[in-house]
Amino acid sequence: MADNFTEQMLLLAKLQKIDTEVSMVKISLGDLAEQLKEIDDREAVFKKTTEDTATDLEAVQKEYRELDRQIKENADSAAQKDARLTSIKTNKEYHAILKEIEELNKKNSALEDTMLEYLEKIEAGEKAVKATKKTFTEEKKLLAEDRSAIKKQTKGIEAKLEELAELRLKALDGIEPKMLDIFKRTTRIVIQPAIAAAIKSVCMGCNMNIPPQFYNELQKSDKVRNCPHCHRIIYWEKPTE
Ligand SMILES: [Zn+2]
């Protein structure tokens, strides 16, 4: 009985070792997925900056075109008035129109000054667009490299996970259904590992001392017992020295 029981405990411990590794591998996969997300987020920020810079430039260019349109409109209006001057009969009307032409020219002069300012803005905007595009292109390349490295790593870990799944299937071999059931139930209520050896009165799961009476019972290796402190399944392991 004791031999078979100890063997069952060792098989469960082996299964636990695989399960622990699976958990760790899954955490690594989660980390890699998180890293991929961070890369996507970073790329999105660069993309937005590039787009915003282009949008800003377009807005300035649009205002520049509007100024240009106003100037042309004023110039046309002034030219029309100028053409009318020859057919004007009264001196008063003549001067009134001259004044209107003068006003339009003055307006245009101010608008042209503003246009010059906009030209500078456009020049700065074009530079900014070029710079952000360049940065975005460079960053995209770097991020793509990072991404492919992480994907490669992910593939390796996924392969490892498949390998562990096969090992786990093999490890299940020989474990009695009743024992597996207890193990599964314990897995749900304690933090991994669900099974730990007890060596020299110490539970290897929680590193706490096991009461002497309980430790004596444990050495019978006749039934499943749980650590009184951490509730993990514990089994007696003969000290090596
Ligand atoms: Zn314990």
Residues whose N, C-alpha, C, O or C-beta is under 5 A from the ligand:
A	BS01	ZN	C203 G205 C206 C227 H229 C230 H231
